[in-house]
Amino acid sequence: MQPDDELCLCFHISKRKVTNYIRVEKPRRASQISECFGAGTGCGWCRQFLQRLFDQAQPTGNSQNTLPSKEEYSLLRKKYIDEKKQQRNN
């Protein structure tokens, strides 16, 4: 995933915005990233990736890019949304 790719697809928040928010605001918990334009408060899909970025920013964090490509990310989200719809219909 590139810096300008959307991480929170519900609110169109880029990876760059989230990483800059983490760098500047230094949230104490990953859940505080929701203060970055509502990231993670829509469908919930991006929460696991917001957690990863938060973890990477910690002093003992892993510096690897653990996010999927933009295309894979979109496909995985579509599957997630489809599964949620199916669960509601059952």
C-alpha positions in Angstrom: 0.0 0.0 0.0 1.4 3.4 -1.0 1.2 6.4 1.3 -1.6 8.1 -0.7 -3.8 5.0 -1.0 -7.0 5.1 1.0 -6.7 3.1 4.3 -10.2 4.0 5.6 -12.4 3.5 2.6 -15.5 4.6 4.4 -14.2 8.1 5.0 -11.5 8.2 2.3 -8.6 8.6 4.7 -5.1 7.9 3.3 -2.4 5.9 4.9 -0.3 9.1 4.8 -2.9 11.0 6.9 -3.0 8.2 9.5 0.8 7.8 9.7 1.2 11.6 10.0 -1.6 11.7 12.7 0.2 9.0 14.7 3.6 10.8 14.3 2.3 14.3 15.3 -0.5 13.5 17.8 1.2 10.4 19.4 -2.0 8.6 20.4 -1.6 6.4 23.5 -4.0 3.7 22.1 -4.8 2.6 18.6 -8.4 3.4 19.2 -7.5 7.1 19.4 -6.7 7.1 15.7 -10.5 7.5 15.2 -9.9 11.1 16.0 -8.1 11.3 12.6 -11.2 12.2 10.5 -13.2 9.2 12.0 -10.8 6.5 10.7 -12.0 3.1 11.7 -15.5 4.2 12.8 -17.4 3.2 9.6 -17.6 -0.5 8.6 -14.7 -1.5 10.9 -12.6 -3.1 8.2 -9.6 -0.9 8.6 -9.2 -1.2 12.3 -6.8 -4.1 12.1 -4.6 -2.1 9.8 -4.8 1.0 11.9 -3.6 -1.2 14.8 -0.7 -2.4 12.7 0.3 1.2 11.9 0.0 2.1 15.5 2.1 -0.8 16.5 4.8 0.0 13.9 5.1 3.5 15.3 5.8 2.3 18.9 9.5 2.3 20.0 9.5 -1.5 19.9 7.4 -1.7 16.8 8.0 -3.7 13.7 9.2 -1.3 10.9 8.0 -3.7 8.1 5.2 -2.6 5.8 2.6 -5.2 6.8 -0.2 -3.8 4.7 -1.5 -5.5 1.6 -1.4 -3.9 -1.9 -4.1 -1.5 -2.8 -5.8 -4.0 -5.0 -5.6 -6.9 -2.4 -6.9 -4.5 0.3 -9.9 -3.6 -1.8 -10.7 -7.2 -2.6 -10.4 -8.2 1.1 -12.7 -5.4 2.2 -15.3 -6.4 -0.4 -15.2 -9.9 1.0 -15.5 -8.5 4.5 -18.6 -6.4 3.6 -20.2 -9.3 1.7 -19.8 -11.6 4.7 -21.3 -8.9 7.0 -24.3 -8.6 4.7 -24.8 -12.3 4.6 -24.6 -12.6 8.4 -27.4 -9.9 8.7 -29.6 -11.8 6.2 -29.3 -15.1 8.1 
